Amino acid sequence: MELEPQPGLAIEDTFSFWKNPVGWLRQKELGNGFWQFFAVAFFFTAGFSVYLFLFNLYLLDFHFNERQIGLIGGAMTLGSLAGTLPSGILARRIGLRPLLFFSLIAPPLLFELRAVWIWEPAQIVMAFLAGALMSSWGVCFIPAVARLTTEKNRPSAFSLLFAVGIGTGALGGLVCGYLPKWLAMAGFNLQATEIKRLILMASCGIVLLGIIPMMKLQLPAPSEAKEEAEIRPVGGHLLQRLKGHSFLLRFLPVMALWATIEAAFTPFSNVYLSRQLHIPLTRIGLIFSAAQVLQLCMGLLAPVVFRLLGLINGIVTIQVAIALALGAMAAAGNGNLAIGFYLTFCAIQWMSFPGLNSLLTNETPDKDLSMASATMMFCNALAGAASTAIAGTLYTRLGYPHVLAGIACIAAVIAILFRVLLGKERSTTRQSQEVAQLVP
């Protein structure tokens, strides 16, 4: 499971931030409550970013292969899916604050156990439970920020939280890469597996530190009678409601197919660097940190792409670029060239999501938007879990080059499907209006 990315700062807003950070923050008028939640999110993101970066590499030390890692990753995604609706019900019944406390205590304790009990059946069960427990944070995150901000400063608040996620991820990669050397220089004679276990346990402790600012955080009551992040069940008369949405009936299957592309490689990226390219942990940490920074920079350039090409054409262009990057990785095999193509893939893999989210928002009536979002999350998670499990088995049997080549071909086909199914009836004027909404 990956921590979900949020859209970054708009380019003009980013320039203003770097020119005068203090003035920019004052202008946004973010209150003490937001900064307390910012500290909570910092510890949560920092701890789990390190853990998720290192855990698959840790499993390799115990001779787990890609098939087993894929099953574990798929189980975690299914757990997140299964836990979302109960977490939403709990959030309405007991409130956001108690559920946020729960998300800071229960998941890291279970993650500590995952680092100690290395047995495949247990790992699969614990991964499912971990995904279910961590879904409580995802359910609470958006409504908590909404309560602590205003409509005017909310985009900036989300952007700051996104930037912290990128920064802590990059820093975590460096720490994971260089900590074994630092410990050796300090005189600690530990095996590589022991060092990784130590880092995993410490990262869970970092998450628990979020309890300190959480104790001071007071969440205002919702401004409307209806909870901001109402979780609508996926089922019941869902199919009946979807019948009247021609766009959703075309968009949701293509979006689920695209989710399989991300899920087929991203969970195995560090394993790919270690097993296929034979890169040591120190360099993997550097590459991971560089990839995080590149993702941030390319995320800021995404609005420019949509402005120049239009929303549909921009999304399709990015999808084709991802397919080409995967194909180039398959052809390159080993060496620095493969690393370059890997960084290219990492840099552009999230660029399409602001456009896809904008497209969903623009084409769906406000009254049905939460239903459409919940349905999209459900379909993507289900497709992603299956894709991760299947890809892990294929990597084990066929090797990375063959599977990456297949994923690249599928990605190209999905891009064509996206253009055919969603771009046919859309005028240039309509796309220009959407881009104007996407880029402030």
C-alpha positions as CSV (number, residue, x, y, z in Angstrom):
1,M,0.0,0.0,0.0
2,E,1.2,3.4,-0.8
3,L,0.4,6.7,0.8
4,E,-1.9,8.4,-1.7
5,P,-0.5,11.5,-3.5
6,Q,-2.3,14.8,-3.5
7,P,-2.2,17.5,-6.2
8,G,0.7,19.8,-5.6
9,L,1.0,23.6,-5.5
10,A,-0.1,25.5,-8.6
11,I,3.0,26.8,-10.4
12,E,2.2,30.5,-9.7
13,D,1.6,29.8,-6.1
14,T,4.9,27.8,-5.8
15,F,6.9,30.8,-7.2
16,S,5.2,33.0,-4.6
17,F,6.1,30.6,-1.8
18,W,9.8,30.4,-2.8
19,K,10.1,34.2,-3.1
20,N,8.8,34.9,0.4
21,P,7.9,31.8,2.4
22,V,7.0,33.7,5.6
23,G,4.8,36.2,3.7
24,W,3.1,33.3,1.8
25,L,2.2,31.5,5.0
26,R,0.9,34.7,6.6
27,Q,-1.2,35.4,3.6
28,K,-2.8,31.9,3.8
29,E,-3.9,32.6,7.4
30,L,-3.6,28.9,8.5
31,G,-4.6,28.6,12.1
32,N,-3.0,26.8,15.1
33,G,-5.3,23.9,14.6
34,F,-4.0,23.3,11.1
35,W,-0.4,23.4,12.3
36,Q,-1.1,20.9,15.0
37,F,-2.6,18.6,12.5
38,F,0.3,19.3,10.2
39,A,2.6,18.0,12.9
40,V,0.4,14.8,13.3
41,A,0.5,14.3,9.6
42,F,4.3,14.8,9.5
43,F,5.0,12.0,12.0
44,F,2.5,9.7,10.4
45,T,3.8,10.2,6.9
46,A,7.5,10.2,7.9
47,G,7.2,7.0,9.8
48,F,5.2,5.0,7.3
49,S,7.1,6.4,4.3
50,V,10.3,4.9,5.8
51,Y,8.5,1.6,6.6
52,L,6.9,1.1,3.2
53,F,10.1,2.0,1.5
54,L,12.2,-0.6,3.4
55,F,9.7,-3.4,4.1
56,N,9.9,-5.3,0.8
57,L,13.7,-5.1,0.8
58,Y,13.6,-6.5,4.4
59,L,11.4,-9.5,3.1
60,L,14.1,-10.2,0.5
61,D,16.6,-10.9,3.2
62,F,14.3,-13.7,4.4
63,H,14.2,-15.1,0.8
64,F,10.7,-13.9,0.0
65,N,10.2,-13.7,-3.8
66,E,8.0,-11.4,-5.9
67,R,5.1,-13.8,-5.9
68,Q,5.0,-13.7,-2.1
69,I,5.6,-10.0,-2.0
70,G,2.8,-9.5,-4.5
71,L,0.3,-11.5,-2.4
72,I,1.2,-9.5,0.7
73,G,0.8,-6.2,-1.2
74,G,-2.5,-7.3,-2.7
75,A,-3.8,-8.4,0.7
76,M,-2.9,-4.9,2.1
77,T,-4.8,-3.2,-0.7
78,L,-7.9,-5.5,-0.1
79,G,-7.7,-4.7,3.6
80,S,-7.7,-1.0,2.9
81,L,-10.8,-1.5,0.7
82,A,-12.5,-3.6,3.4
83,G,-11.8,-1.1,6.1
84,T,-12.9,2.0,4.4
85,L,-16.7,1.6,4.9
86,P,-16.4,0.6,8.6
87,S,-14.0,3.5,9.2
88,G,-16.5,5.9,7.7
89,I,-19.3,4.5,9.9
90,L,-17.0,4.9,13.0
91,A,-16.1,8.4,12.0
92,R,-19.7,9.4,12.0
93,R,-20.5,7.6,15.2
94,I,-17.6,8.4,17.5
95,G,-16.1,11.4,15.7
96,L,-12.9,12.1,13.8
97,R,-10.7,12.8,16.8
98,P,-11.0,9.4,18.4
99,L,-10.5,7.7,15.1
100,L,-7.4,9.8,14.4
101,F,-6.0,8.6,17.7
102,F,-6.8,5.1,16.7
103,S,-4.9,5.5,13.4
104,L,-1.8,6.7,15.3
105,I,-1.8,3.8,17.7
106,A,-3.1,0.6,16.2
107,P,-1.4,0.5,12.8
108,P,2.2,1.1,14.1
109,L,1.8,-1.6,16.7
110,L,0.7,-4.1,14.1
111,F,3.5,-2.9,11.8
112,E,6.0,-3.7,14.7
113,L,4.6,-7.2,14.7
114,R,5.0,-7.5,10.9
115,A,8.7,-6.7,11.3
116,V,9.1,-9.6,13.8
117,W,6.8,-12.4,12.7
118,I,8.3,-13.4,9.3
119,W,6.0,-16.2,8.1
120,E,4.2,-16.0,4.8
121,P,0.6,-16.9,5.9
122,A,1.0,-14.6,8.9
123,Q,2.4,-11.8,6.7
124,I,-0.6,-12.0,4.4
125,V,-3.1,-11.9,7.2
126,M,-1.3,-9.0,9.0
127,A,-1.0,-7.1,5.7
128,F,-4.8,-7.3,5.3
129,L,-5.3,-6.1,8.8
130,A,-2.8,-3.3,8.4
131,G,-4.6,-2.1,5.3
132,A,-7.9,-2.1,7.1
133,L,-6.4,-0.2,10.1
134,M,-4.6,2.4,8.0
135,S,-7.9,3.1,6.1
136,S,-9.0,5.0,9.2
137,W,-6.4,7.7,8.5
138,G,-7.5,8.0,4.9
139,V,-11.1,8.4,5.9
140,C,-10.3,11.1,8.5
141,F,-7.6,13.0,6.6
142,I,-9.7,15.1,4.1
143,P,-12.6,16.0,6.5
144,A,-10.0,16.9,9.3
145,V,-8.3,19.4,6.9
146,A,-11.6,20.7,5.7
147,R,-12.7,21.5,9.3
148,L,-9.4,23.2,10.1
149,T,-9.2,25.4,7.0
150,T,-11.4,27.7,4.9
151,E,-12.4,27.4,1.3
152,K,-9.8,30.1,0.5
153,N,-6.8,28.5,2.1
154,R,-7.7,24.8,1.8
155,P,-5.8,24.2,-1.5
156,S,-2.7,25.7,0.0
157,A,-3.1,23.5,3.1
158,F,-3.4,20.3,1.0
159,S,-0.4,21.4,-1.0
160,L,1.7,21.9,2.1
161,L,0.8,18.4,3.4
162,F,1.6,17.0,-0.1
163,A,5.0,18.7,0.0
164,V,5.7,17.3,3.5
165,G,4.9,13.8,2.2
166,I,7.4,14.2,-0.6
167,G,10.1,15.7,1.6
168,T,9.8,13.1,4.4
169,G,9.8,10.3,1.7
170,A,13.0,11.7,0.2
171,L,14.7,12.1,3.6
172,G,13.5,8.6,4.6
173,G,15.2,7.1,1.6
174,L,18.5,8.8,2.4
175,V,18.3,7.7,6.0
176,C,17.5,4.1,5.1
177,G,20.4,4.1,2.6
178,Y,23.1,5.5,4.8
179,L,22.1,4.4,8.3
180,P,24.0,1.0,8.0
181,K,27.2,3.0,7.2
182,W,26.6,5.4,10.0
183,L,26.0,2.6,12.5
184,A,29.2,0.8,11.3
185,M,31.2,4.0,11.7
186,A,29.8,4.4,15.3
187,G,31.0,0.9,16.2
188,F,27.8,-1.1,16.0
189,N,28.5,-4.5,14.5
190,L,25.0,-5.4,13.2
191,Q,23.9,-7.6,10.3
192,A,22.0,-6.0,7.4
193,T,18.8,-7.7,8.4
194,E,19.2,-6.5,12.0
195,I,19.7,-2.9,10.8
196,K,16.6,-3.0,8.6
197,R,14.6,-4.4,11.5
198,L,15.9,-1.6,13.7
199,I,14.8,1.0,11.1
200,L,11.4,-0.6,10.7
201,M,10.8,-0.6,14.5
202,A,12.0,3.0,14.8
203,S,9.8,4.2,12.0
204,C,6.8,2.8,13.9
205,G,8.0,4.8,16.9
206,I,8.0,8.0,14.8
207,V,4.3,7.4,13.9
208,L,3.5,7.1,17.6
209,L,5.1,10.5,18.3
210,G,2.2,12.0,16.4
211,I,0.1,11.3,19.5
212,I,1.8,14.3,21.2
213,P,0.5,17.0,18.9
214,M,-2.8,15.0,18.5
215,M,-3.5,15.5,22.2
216,K,-3.5,19.3,21.7
217,L,-5.6,19.2,18.5
218,Q,-9.3,20.2,18.8
219,L,-11.4,19.7,15.7
220,P,-14.2,22.2,15.1
221,A,-17.7,20.8,14.6
222,P,-18.6,20.4,10.9
223,S,-19.9,23.6,9.3
224,E,-22.8,21.7,7.7
225,A,-25.3,19.2,9.1
226,K,-23.9,16.6,6.8
227,E,-20.4,15.3,7.5
228,E,-17.9,16.5,4.9
229,A,-16.4,13.2,4.0
230,E,-19.5,11.0,4.0
231,I,-18.7,7.5,2.9
232,R,-21.4,6.1,0.7
233,P,-21.7,2.4,0.5
234,V,-20.7,0.8,-2.8
235,G,-23.6,-1.4,-3.5
236,G,-27.3,-1.3,-3.0
237,H,-28.8,0.8,-5.8
238,L,-25.3,1.8,-7.1
239,L,-25.8,0.1,-10.5
240,Q,-29.2,1.8,-10.7
241,R,-27.6,5.2,-10.0
242,L,-24.8,4.6,-12.5
243,K,-27.3,3.8,-15.3
244,G,-28.0,7.4,-15.9
245,H,-24.3,8.4,-16.1
246,S,-23.0,7.6,-19.5
247,F,-19.6,9.2,-18.7
248,L,-19.1,7.2,-15.5
249,L,-19.9,3.9,-17.3
250,R,-17.1,4.7,-19.7
251,F,-14.7,6.4,-17.2
252,L,-14.7,3.9,-14.3
253,P,-13.7,0.8,-16.3
254,V,-10.8,2.6,-18.1
255,M,-9.7,4.2,-14.8
256,A,-9.7,0.7,-13.1
257,L,-7.6,-0.6,-16.0
258,W,-5.1,2.2,-15.5
259,A,-4.9,1.5,-11.8
260,T,-3.7,-2.0,-12.7
261,I,-0.7,-0.4,-14.5
262,E,0.4,1.5,-11.4
263,A,-0.2,-1.5,-9.2
264,A,1.7,-3.9,-11.4
265,F,5.1,-2.2,-10.9
266,T,5.1,0.5,-8.2
267,P,4.9,-1.9,-5.2
268,F,7.9,-3.8,-6.7
269,S,10.0,-0.8,-7.6
270,N,12.6,-1.2,-4.8
271,V,12.7,-5.0,-5.4
272,Y,13.4,-4.3,-9.0
273,L,16.3,-2.1,-8.1
274,S,17.7,-4.7,-5.7
275,R,17.2,-8.0,-7.6
276,Q,17.1,-7.0,-11.3
277,L,19.7,-4.1,-11.3
278,H,21.7,-5.4,-8.3
279,I,21.9,-2.0,-6.6
280,P,23.0,-1.8,-2.9
281,L,20.8,-0.3,-0.3
282,T,22.7,3.0,-0.1
283,R,22.2,3.7,-3.8
284,I,18.6,2.5,-3.6
285,G,18.0,5.2,-0.9
286,L,19.5,7.9,-3.2
287,I,17.5,6.8,-6.2
288,F,14.3,6.7,-4.1
289,S,15.0,10.2,-2.8
290,A,15.7,11.5,-6.3
291,A,12.5,9.9,-7.6
292,Q,10.5,11.7,-4.8
293,V,11.9,15.1,-5.8
294,L,11.3,14.4,-9.5
295,Q,7.7,13.5,-8.8
296,L,7.2,16.8,-7.0
297,C,8.8,18.8,-9.8
298,M,6.9,17.0,-12.6
299,G,3.7,17.3,-10.6
300,L,4.1,21.1,-10.7
301,L,4.6,20.9,-14.5
302,A,1.4,18.8,-15.0
303,P,-0.9,21.9,-15.3
304,V,1.4,23.3,-18.0
305,V,0.9,20.1,-20.0
306,F,-2.9,20.3,-19.6
307,R,-2.9,23.9,-20.5
308,L,-0.9,23.3,-23.7
309,L,-2.6,20.1,-24.9
310,G,-6.0,20.1,-23.3
311,L,-7.2,17.8,-20.6
312,I,-7.9,14.6,-22.5
313,N,-4.9,15.0,-24.8
314,G,-2.7,15.8,-21.9
315,I,-3.8,12.7,-20.0
316,V,-3.3,10.4,-23.0
317,T,0.1,11.9,-23.7
318,I,1.3,11.2,-20.1
319,Q,-0.1,7.7,-20.3
320,V,1.8,7.0,-23.5
321,A,5.0,8.5,-22.0
322,I,4.6,6.1,-19.0
323,A,4.2,3.2,-21.5
324,L,7.3,4.2,-23.3
325,A,9.3,4.5,-20.0
326,L,8.2,1.0,-19.0
327,G,9.1,-0.4,-22.4
328,A,12.5,1.3,-22.3
329,M,13.2,-0.2,-18.8
330,A,12.3,-3.7,-20.2
331,A,14.7,-3.2,-23.2
332,A,17.5,-1.7,-21.1
333,G,17.8,-4.7,-18.8
334,N,20.6,-3.7,-16.4
335,G,22.9,-0.7,-15.8
336,N,22.7,3.0,-15.5
337,L,20.4,3.3,-18.6
338,A,17.8,1.3,-16.8
339,I,18.1,3.5,-13.7
340,G,17.6,6.6,-15.9
341,F,14.4,5.1,-17.4
342,Y,13.2,4.1,-14.0
343,L,13.6,7.7,-12.7
344,T,11.7,8.8,-15.8
345,F,8.9,6.5,-15.0
346,C,8.8,7.7,-11.4
347,A,8.9,11.3,-12.5
348,I,5.8,11.1,-14.7
349,Q,3.7,8.3,-13.0
350,W,1.6,10.7,-10.9
351,M,1.2,13.5,-13.5
352,S,-2.0,12.2,-15.0
353,F,-3.9,12.0,-11.6
354,P,-4.7,15.8,-11.2
355,G,-6.2,15.7,-14.8
356,L,-8.1,12.4,-14.1
357,N,-9.6,13.8,-10.9
358,S,-10.5,17.1,-12.6
359,L,-12.2,15.2,-15.4
360,L,-14.3,13.1,-12.9
361,T,-15.2,16.3,-11.0
362,N,-16.2,18.3,-14.1
363,E,-18.3,15.5,-15.7
364,T,-20.2,14.4,-12.5
365,P,-23.0,16.4,-10.9
366,D,-22.2,17.6,-7.4
367,K,-24.9,15.5,-5.8
368,D,-23.3,12.3,-7.3
369,L,-19.7,13.2,-6.8
370,S,-19.1,11.3,-3.5
371,M,-20.8,8.2,-5.0
372,A,-18.6,8.5,-8.1
373,S,-15.4,9.0,-6.0
374,A,-16.2,6.1,-3.7
375,T,-17.0,3.8,-6.7
376,M,-13.8,4.8,-8.4
377,M,-11.8,4.1,-5.2
378,F,-13.5,0.7,-4.9
379,C,-12.9,-0.3,-8.5
380,N,-9.3,0.9,-8.5
381,A,-8.4,-0.9,-5.2
382,L,-10.0,-4.1,-6.4
383,A,-8.2,-4.0,-9.7
384,G,-4.9,-2.9,-8.1
385,A,-5.0,-5.7,-5.6
386,A,-5.5,-8.3,-8.3
387,S,-2.8,-6.7,-10.5
388,T,-0.2,-6.7,-7.7
389,A,-0.7,-10.4,-6.9
390,I,-0.7,-11.4,-10.5
391,A,2.4,-9.3,-11.4
392,G,4.3,-10.7,-8.5
393,T,3.8,-14.3,-9.8
394,L,4.7,-13.2,-13.3
395,Y,7.9,-11.5,-12.2
396,T,8.9,-14.7,-10.4
397,R,8.2,-16.9,-13.4
398,L,9.2,-14.7,-16.4
399,G,11.5,-12.1,-15.0
400,Y,11.2,-8.3,-15.1
401,P,12.1,-7.5,-18.7
402,H,9.3,-9.7,-20.2
403,V,6.7,-8.6,-17.7
404,L,7.6,-4.9,-18.0
405,A,7.3,-5.2,-21.8
406,G,3.8,-6.6,-21.4
407,I,2.8,-3.9,-18.9
408,A,4.0,-1.3,-21.4
409,C,1.9,-2.7,-24.2
410,I,-1.2,-2.8,-22.0
411,A,-0.6,0.8,-20.9
412,A,-0.4,1.9,-24.5
413,V,-3.7,0.1,-25.3
414,I,-5.4,1.7,-22.3
415,A,-4.3,5.1,-23.4
416,I,-5.9,4.4,-26.8
417,L,-9.1,3.2,-25.1
418,F,-9.1,6.3,-23.0
419,R,-8.9,8.5,-26.0
420,V,-11.6,6.6,-27.9
421,L,-14.1,6.2,-25.1
422,L,-13.7,9.6,-23.4
423,G,-12.3,12.0,-26.0
424,K,-14.7,11.6,-28.9
425,E,-17.5,13.9,-27.8
426,R,-15.4,16.5,-26.1
427,S,-14.8,19.9,-27.8
428,T,-11.7,22.0,-27.6
429,T,-13.8,24.7,-25.8
430,R,-14.9,22.3,-23.2
431,Q,-11.3,21.1,-22.6
432,S,-10.1,24.7,-22.3
433,Q,-12.7,25.4,-19.7
434,E,-11.6,22.3,-17.7
435,V,-7.9,23.3,-17.9
436,A,-8.9,26.8,-16.6
437,Q,-10.5,25.1,-13.6
438,L,-7.5,22.8,-13.1
439,V,-4.9,25.6,-13.2
440,P,-5.8,28.6,-11.0
